[in-house]
Amino acid sequence: MTYNPFTLEGKTVMVTGASSGIGRATAIECSKMGASVIVTGRNEERLNETFKALGGEGHQQIVADLTNQEDIDILVSQIGALDGLVNNAGLGRNKPIGFIKMDDLEYVYQTNVFACILLTKSLLKKKKINKGGSLVFTSSISSRLNSPGIAMYASSKAAVSSFMRSCAVELGDKGIRSNAVLPGMVETKLITRGDYTEEDFEKDKNLYALKRYGKPQEIAYAIIYLLSDASSWVTGTSLVVDGGRLLK
Amino acid sequence: MKTLEEFVELFAEQFDDTDASEIQAGTVFHDLDEWSSLIGLSVIAMVDEEFDVALKGDDVKTSITIEDLYNRVASKL
């Protein structure tokens, strides 16, 4: 049986933030779906772990700190044209609004927003996104549903979602699509930094129709759909993958 | 390091409706009506700002009195 409209066979896909979490799972699953994968991240050791876990051949790993324009330039110069870009690198910092400082905003926005916009820009400028290509952004349900303490993260993800729609509008002529996935809470290091207790998490899980948090692979599968030709008439959309959290 | 009295004062600043007289070193802060997870986050942010100490959610959860929390901060300096 070879029929598979979701295949990534013959496509080159770059995943940012591939050294852990959703990025790592996405890179691995994309490779299993037949893509040549370029993984990038800041941490050489962890990026290499992702790289070693990729299936098949023809993959590339490039260590880069995307908050640094020089690193973006080097990264873009080292790769060929892409059929898919997964703008996934992201981080968070929880603080009540009254405690937000410029430092905090820079920390969150430089990675979540500025790096994502500037990398996309550089790739387009150097014509490294093929016609028919697909941009996928990792946004978050927090761009729509706010809870106390996450103002910086949530607003940065709303910016990502809006930028995704701008890309869809500006790049449609070239047949380049642009979409986002909006994950709910996923079991990754991003959510286990210690601001919240186990008890807080258990309470929060009850707000999900499926009564549990997601696994990184469950987000990767949605990203694969948006990268594949199965979604060839889908652009500017936000695919919510949240175990039913937005229902509440 | 700031004194316990100063810490109690900073702790009390995170509340809007609770009279400062209700907030003492020995107060069981989880029992205060106004206590919430957001105030918990505010306390963590305050400690980060004033003491340059990164408290965990568990530190706040397992401290009973404000003095307990102060000692927790002191132990991480």
HADDOCK unambig.tbl for C-alpha pairs under 7 A between the chains (distance, minus, plus):
assign (segid A and resid 95 and name CA) (segid B and resid 41 and name CA) 6.58 0.50 0.50
assign (segid A and resid 95 and name CA) (segid B and resid 45 and name CA) 6.28 0.50 0.50
assign (segid A and resid 96 and name CA) (segid B and resid 41 and name CA) 6.62 0.50 0.50
assign (segid A and resid 96 and name CA) (segid B and resid 42 and name CA) 5.91 0.50 0.50
assign (segid A and resid 99 and name CA) (segid B and resid 45 and name CA) 6.54 0.50 0.50
assign (segid A and resid 148 and name CA) (segid B and resid 38 and name CA) 6.01 0.50 0.50
assign (segid A and resid 149 and name CA) (segid B and resid 38 and name CA) 6.68 0.50 0.50
assign (segid A and resid 149 and name CA) (segid B and resid 41 and name CA) 6.92 0.50 0.50
assign (segid A and resid 194 and name CA) (segid B and resid 56 and name CA) 5.11 0.50 0.50
assign (segid A and resid 194 and name CA) (segid B and resid 57 and name CA) 5.80 0.50 0.50
assign (segid A and resid 195 and name CA) (segid B and resid 56 and name CA) 5.27 0.50 0.50
assign (segid A and resid 195 and name CA) (segid B and resid 57 and name CA) 4.62 0.50 0.50
assign (segid A and resid 196 and name CA) (segid B and resid 57 and name CA) 4.74 0.50 0.50
assign (segid A and resid 197 and name CA) (segid B and resid 57 and name CA) 5.28 0.50 0.50
assign (segid A and resid 197 and name CA) (segid B and resid 58 and name CA) 5.57 0.50 0.50
